[in-house]
Amino acid sequence: MSVIIVGGGPAGLSAALFTAKNGLETTVFDMDETWMHKAHLFNYPGIGSIDGSNYMSVLGEQVDDFGVDRHQATNVTAVESKQNELTVATETDKYSSKYVILATGANRDLARDLGCAFTEEDIVDVDVTMETSVENVYATGAMVRAEEWQAVISAGDGAAAALNILTKEKGEHFHDFDVPADAEQLFGSLVPEE
């Protein structure tokens, strides 16, 4: 099963991390216009201090390690929903997928063109799982919030969308919860050699 994510900021790459890590074919289209390039994180749990561009580089390497197909500097021009299939168009190609996650910051044009419902505040209307009124289309981050534009909130939105997709695909509530043995199996011993 495939997931296409439009946008490669904290929301988009967080979603990509969860879907790819759990076996879904994941493609990200990114123009690298995230606000993170203007940020310095002191308010992100688990991170003492990191430049926003460096954070994005680390997150990009992390999703690459899980096999995410990232299309950098690739503009998505349209998303269409027809007969239970979603089509994402770039300037040169079209891609089909069962799921699409929109993570384009405050730019809501694709959601509007797709016919997603909007609230009175002119933000994309989503449920708690980040799903829009268009089946299998999710919106995250600043697209769905009037003011709460924080990296950690956006990353959480991406994770919520990804977990809902995984729940749909697995047919039961899915939780991405790892224990130390999982990390050791994936990365090798976590205990430094003496």
N, C-alpha and C positions, 0 to 999 in steps of 0.2 A: 504494500500500500504506500502511496506517495503523499507527501505534504510539500506544498510550495509556500515559502515565506517571503513576503515582500517587505524588505527593510532589514538592515543588519546592525541595528543598535542593540541596546540591552534587551529589549523585548524580543526582537527577532532572533537574536543569537541564543537567548535563553530558551525560547521555544525549540529552536533547532537542536540544542544540546539534548533536551529531553526526548524529542522524537527520534533523533538518530541513535542516541544511546540505547534506546529501547526497540531498535530494529526497523523503524520506518524509513523508507527512502526519503531523504530530505534535501530540498533544493532551496537556496537563498539567493534572492536577487537584491543587490545592494548598490546604491549610488555613493555610499560612504559620506553621507551628509549629516550624520548624527550630531546632535548637540554635544555629545560627549567630547568632541575635539576641542570644545571651549571650557571643559569642566576640569576640576581637580576634586577627587573624591576623598572626603573626610567622614562622610555620613553613610557609608555603605557597610553593613555589618560584616565583620571579619576582615576588613581592610583598614589599616591604620591611615595610609595616605598613598594615593596613586594618581598620576596624571590620567585624564580621561582617555587620551589617545593610547597610552600604554595599556590601560585597562581593556580597551577594545582590541588591542593586539593580542593580549593574553587570552581573551574570550574567543577571538578568531582562531587562534592556535588550538584551543580546547575543542571547538566544534570540528575543526579540520581533522583532529585525531580520531573523531568518531565517524569520519567519512562523509560529512556534509559537503554537498556539491555547491560551492559558492561561486556566484557569477558577479564579480566585482565590476563596478562602473557599467552596470546593465540596467537601463531604465525600463520599468514596466509601464506600458502605455494603456493597458486595459485588463480588466478581469471580467469574464462572462460566466454566467451559470445557465446551462441548458441540459435538461434531461439527466439530472443527477451527476453531471460532470462539470467541473470548473476548468476554464481555459484562461491561462495567463499569457498575455501577448507582450512581447518586447518589440523594439524597433525592427528586429530582424527575424524573429521566430515566434512560434506558439508552443505552449506546454500545457499538458492536461494533468489534472490531479483530482483526487477525491476531496482534498482539504486545502484551504488557503488561509493563511494567517496574515493579516495586514498589520504591519508594524512600521508605519510611515510617519511617525511623530504626529505633529499637529496637521499634517496634510491629509485631509479627508476626501480628496477628489475621487480616488478609486472606489471608496465605499459609497460615495454619493452616486457615481456613475453606475455602480452595480445594483443600486436600488435598496441598499441597506436603510433601515429605519433610523431616524435621527431624533434626538430629544428636543425639547423647547430651547435648551441651551446651545443647540446646533453642534452637539457631539454625537458620535455613533452610539446608538442604543444597543447595549449588550446585556446578557444575563451574567450570573456570577461566574460562569465558565468562560466568559469572553466571547460567546457565540453571538453573532448578529442575527437579524431577522432573516437573512439568507442562509439556508441550511448549509452547514459545513464551512461557513466563512466566519472567521474570528477577527476581532479588532482589539488592539492592545495600546497601552501607554497613553500618550497625549491625545490620541484619536478619540478616546472614550472618557476623558477627564477634562474638566474646564480649567483646572489650575494645578492639580497635584502632579506635576511633571518632575518626577524624581527617578533616577536610574533604578533604584531598588524596587520601586513600585512597578515600573515598566517591566523589569525582569520577572517580577511575580506574575504580572499579567500574561507574559509569554509562557511561563511555566503552567499557569492555570489552563490556558488554551491547549497546550501540548498534552497535559494530563487528561483533559476531556476527550481529545482525539484518541489517545491511547485507551481510555475507558470504552469509547465507542467500538474501537477495533477489537478489543479483548472480550467485550461482552460482559464485563464486570468492572466494579470500581477499581481503578488502577492507582497504585501509589509507587512512586519512584523512591524507594527507601533502601539505602545501602548500609551494609555493616562492614566492619574492618576486613572481614574475610573476602568480601566482594572486591574491595580496593586492592587487597594483596593478590587476588587472582588476576586482576586486570593490570596492575602496575608492578607486581613483584613485592618483595618484602618491604614493609614500611618501617622496619626496625633497622637503624643504621648498623652496619657491620663494625665490630670492634677490632 
